[in-house]
Amino acid sequence: MCAFLNSKGGRIYLGVMDKDCKVIVMYRTKKYRDNLNNMLPFWFDDFYPAMLDRVHIRFVPVWDDDEGLAIPGLFVVKIAVKPGLPNVLYSTCSDSIKCYIRCGSSVVSLKTPK
């Protein structure tokens, strides 16, 4: 997610195999989706600076191509990440980040705002 925030944004899908786009999610209830939706913001607590306003989470139903209908209870999670703010470096922890920028003939340490 940091890479998406620090560049042009992107999408992450949970529950889809990379190789052949096969859905690998089991049947999930509405309660499961609600619990997952409530937990997801806590996954982003360690990002610095805060980036929840740059992320949109959606549950996408899985369709049966033969029937042309959504399969009840089957979904994948789509996390859409917007590009981060200009001149902001996103990280997963403000304490461990050490970045530098070239300014003319010198190298200057980038400081994270407090």
C-alpha positions in Angstrom: 0.0 0.0 0.0 2.9 2.4 0.7 4.0 1.9 -2.9 0.6 2.8 -4.2 0.4 5.8 -1.9 3.8 7.0 -2.9 3.1 6.7 -6.6 -0.1 6.7 -8.7 -2.4 4.6 -6.5 -3.6 1.1 -7.3 -5.9 -1.7 -6.3 -5.5 -4.7 -4.1 -7.9 -7.7 -4.3 -8.1 -10.2 -1.4 -9.5 -13.6 -2.4 -8.2 -13.8 -6.0 -5.3 -15.9 -7.2 -2.7 -13.9 -9.1 -1.9 -16.4 -11.7 -5.3 -17.2 -13.2 -7.6 -14.7 -11.5 -9.4 -17.7 -9.8 -11.6 -16.7 -6.9 -10.4 -18.6 -3.7 -12.9 -17.2 -1.2 -15.2 -19.4 0.7 -18.9 -18.7 1.5 -19.1 -15.7 3.9 -22.0 -14.4 5.9 -23.0 -10.8 6.3 -21.7 -10.9 9.9 -18.3 -12.0 8.6 -18.2 -9.0 6.1 -19.3 -6.6 8.9 -16.6 -7.9 11.2 -14.0 -7.6 8.5 -15.1 -4.1 7.5 -14.8 -3.1 11.2 -11.3 -4.6 11.5 -9.8 -3.2 8.3 -9.2 0.4 9.6 -7.1 -1.2 12.4 -4.9 -2.7 9.8 -3.9 0.8 8.7 -3.1 2.2 12.2 0.7 1.8 11.6 0.7 3.9 8.5 2.3 7.3 8.7 0.9 9.8 8.1 -2.7 8.6 8.5 -4.0 7.4 5.2 -7.6 6.1 5.7 -9.0 9.0 3.6 -6.9 7.6 0.7 -8.3 4.1 0.8 -11.7 2.8 -0.2 -12.7 -0.8 0.7 -15.5 -2.6 -1.1 -16.9 -6.1 -1.1 -17.4 -7.2 -4.7 -19.8 -10.1 -5.4 -18.6 -13.0 -7.4 -20.7 -13.8 -10.5 -21.6 -17.1 -12.0 -20.9 -16.6 -15.7 -23.2 -19.4 -16.7 -26.2 -18.1 -14.7 -25.4 -14.4 -15.0 -26.1 -14.0 -11.3 -24.1 -13.2 -8.2 -23.2 -16.2 -6.1 -24.9 -15.6 -2.7 -22.3 -14.9 0.1 -19.3 -15.1 -2.2 -17.2 -12.0 -2.6 -13.7 -10.6 -2.9 -12.4 -7.6 -1.1 -11.3 -4.7 -3.3 -9.0 -2.1 -1.7 -8.6 0.9 -3.9 -5.7 3.1 -2.9 -5.6 6.7 -4.1 -2.3 8.4 -4.8 -0.9 10.0 -1.7 -0.7 13.7 -1.1 2.2 15.5 -3.0 5.4 16.0 -1.0 4.3 13.4 1.6 6.2 10.2 2.1 4.0 7.3 3.4 5.5 4.6 5.6 4.3 1.9 7.9 6.1 3.4 10.9 7.3 6.9 11.6 10.1 5.7 13.8 11.9 3.5 11.4 11.7 5.6 8.2 15.0 7.0 7.0 14.8 8.7 3.6 17.1 11.1 1.9 16.7 13.5 -1.1 19.4 15.0 -3.3 19.5 18.8 -3.2 22.1 20.1 -5.6 25.5 18.6 -4.5 24.3 17.5 -1.0 22.0 14.9 0.4 19.4 16.0 2.9 17.5 13.8 5.3 13.7 13.9 4.9 12.1 14.6 8.2 8.6 13.3 9.0 6.3 16.0 10.4 5.5 15.7 14.1 
